């Protein structure tokens, strides 16, 4: 099972297509129970996701591998102390003794705070964390230092954002025996929105989004199935992190996994302009 459960919606109101808001605890428990029954073994979370970790801690997490992230490290801080306290709080909130993975959430911290890397290595040596790494945002950030340090990398990958595929970065990571988790398979839901409902900000790429709709109609499969199976079908990808707001959404995702799209050439959908493929750069207001 390549799917991993993203949890940002458990702690904050997230995603441009999200009309349900933050997920209620009762619904979180339903989602986790369904995930267990379908052999989803990985949960992705972060201390920066509002109270998501505390909400998860109210549920039974024993069957899951938990990946969390260190929030952006403030300047003029004791880095070792900051990371130690953050991890201690995460473990307390999650009600668990150790994490499967721990990543630096902000890539810039990797180069700015070398002591942070030593601290993560020590947490690994102390068996508080099994794998350490960093969240990447662009293939340009993949250096020899990252390949040497990381056991686990999270990166964006979807039909529009194929940069890590086309740059051969995934093959580099696999050659270094790094576990690869992808995020943003649906680009915050942008790839699943109906024609004509996209925010005006995306008008410059409207023809491309319409072409995706036409491909979906031609193949008689949903855009959800297209977007999901594009990422799942990539051999180097170990886990595809997907956030859901409801048990029903997870049912729909699981039901869409059966379609093979390996025969489709998606290269014509590839974009490199971060204004459209990096949600942190979006200016929707």
N, C-alpha and C positions, 0 to 999 in steps of 0.2 A: 504493500500500500504506500503510494508516494505522497498522499495527501497529509498535510499537517494543519492543525487548527490554529488560526490566528485569533488574537483576543483583544485587539485594540477597541473593538466595539463594545467589549464588556466593561470598559472603563470610561470611554468618552464617546460623544456623538461624532461619528467619523464616516467620511465617504460622500462624494457628491451625489451619488444615487441613493443614499441611505435615507429612507423616509420613516424609519421606525425608531430612530434615536438610539440611546444606550440600551443594551440588552438587560432585561430584568433577570434577577438571580434564578427564579424558577425556570426561566427559559434556558439559562446557562446550564443548569443541571440536565435538562432534556437534551441539549446539544452534546454535552459530555457523555451522556449515556449512549446516545446514538453513535458517537465517535468510537467509544469502546467496542460496541457491538460490530462495528465495521472495520475493526483492526487499525484504526488511526491511533498511532502510538506517540505522536509528537505534538506538544503544545508550544506555540511561540508567544511570548509575552514580553513585557518590559515595565520597569518602574515608572517610565514616563507615560504609560497608558492609563492615566487617572488612577482609579482604584481597582483596575483589572486584576492585579495580583491578589489583592485582599478578597475580591469576589471569588476567584479561583480557589483560594484557601479555605473557603466554606464548603468546598466540594471534595469528593474523593479523587485524588490525583495519583494514587499509587500505581495504576497501570501505565502512566504516561512518562515520557521523557520531556522535561521542561527546559526550554531555552529562554533565557532572559537577557537583558541588555543593560549596560552601564549608561546612565543618561549623560548628556554633554558635561564634561568636567569643567567647573568654573576656574577662571584664572585666579592666581594668588590663593590657591588652596593646597592643603596637604593631600596630595593625590592618593597616597596609600591609605590614609585615613578615610577619604571620601569613598573610595572603592570598597574598602572593608565594611564601612557602615552601610553602604548601599546594598551589598550582598547580604549582610546580616538581616537588614530590613526585608529584603525580598524573600529570603528563606522563612522569616517569621510570618510574613503576609501569606505566603504560599503554603505554610504549614508543612514544610518538607525539610529534609536534612541536607540535601545536595541537589545541584543542578546538572542536567545533562550538558547544557551549553551555556556559555556566557560570552557575549559580544560587546565590543565598544559600539555604542549606537551612532556616535558621530565619528566619521572616518578621520577628520582632522586631528582628533585626540591621539590617533595612532602615531603620528609623527611629532606632535607637539609635546607629548608626555611619555617619554620612554620608560619612566618609572611605572607607568600604568601596565605596561607589558610584563614587567617583572612581578607586579602585584598579581596579575591574572595567572601567571605561571605558578606563583606560590599557592594560590587558591586551588590550582589543579594538583599541585604536589600534596596539599593538605586534604585531598579528596572531597573538597567542597564543590568542585566542578570537574566534569569529565573532559570536556572539550572547550577550548577558548578560541576566539577569533574576532572578526570585525565585520561590520555591515558596510558593504561597498555601494557606491552610487554611480560609478562610471568605470569602464575598463582601464582608463588612464591611472586609476588608483592601485591597480594590481602590480605590485613591485616584487622584487626578489625577497625583500624584507617581510612583506605580507605572506608570501608563499612559505617562507621559513617558519614564521611564527604561528600561522593559523592552522587549527585542526578543522575549523568550521567557518564557512563564509555564507553570509546572506546577501543576495543581490536582486535587483529588479529584472524581470524577464516576462515579456508578453508579446503578442502579435505585432504591436507597434514598436516595442523596444527590444530589438534583437541584437543590441550592441555587443553583449557578452558572448553571443553565439558567433557573430560574423567576425569578431576580433580574435577568435580562437581562445578566448580567456577561459572558457569552460574546460577545454582540453588541457590548458596549462594547470589549472587547479586540480584536475583529476590526476595528472602526471605527478603532482606533488602530494597525492593522497589526501586531498582536502575534501571534506564533506560539503556539498553544495545545497543550500536551501534557497529557493526563489520566493520573491514576494511580488505583489502587484500584477498577478495574472490577469485580472480584469481591469487594471488601471483605475482603481477606486470605483469601479462600476461603469466607467465611461464606455467600455467596449460592449456593455450589455444594454445600454440605453436605446430606446426606440428612435427611429429616424425623426428628426425635427424637434427632439426634446433636449438635445445637447445645449449647454450654455453657449451664448454668443461668442465667448472666448475661443471656442473651437471651430469657428467658421472657416478659418484657413485650411483645416484638414477635414472639413465636412465631406468633400468628394471621396476621400479615403474611407471615412466611416461608412458612407453610403455603399461603397464598393464591398465592404465587409458584410453589410446587410444583404446585398445581392448574392454574394457567395453563399451565405447562410441559407437564403431562400432556394438557390439553385441546387444545393446539396440536400435540401430538406432536413437540415439539422439546426439546432438553436445556436445563437451566437455564444451562449454560455458553453455549449459543447465544443464549438470551434476554439474559443479562447482557452478553455481548460485543457483540452487534449493536445493543443499545440505545445504547451509547456510540459505536460506529463510525458509526451512522446520523445522528449529530448533525453538521450541515454545518460548524459553526464549528470543530470539533475537527480538528486537524492530525495528531496522533499519539496513539495509545492505548498507554500503557506497560504491558506485561504481564510479570510475572516468572514464569519456569518453572523447575522442578527437573530436568526431563528432556527429552530429544528427543521422547519419546512425548507428553508434555504439549503441546509445541509443535505436533506433528502434529494433535492433537485440536483445538487452538485454530484452526489453519489450516483444518481440515475443517469448522469451525462457522461460518466467515465467509460461507458462501453463502446463509444464511437472511435474508430481509428481515423486519424487525419494525416497519417504519415505519407500518404500519396500526394498531398497538396503542397504546392510551392507557395510559401508565405512570404517570400523575399520581397515581393512588390509592396507589402504593407509596412516595410521597415522604415522608421524615421530616426533621425539623429538629433533633431532640434529639441533640446531639453525644455523649451517653453511648453511643449505638448506632452512629452513622455516622462517628465519629472514633476510630480505633483507639488513638490516644494517650490517650484518656479511658477506655478499657476497663479494668475491674477484674476480671480473670479468676481471680485467686488469692484 
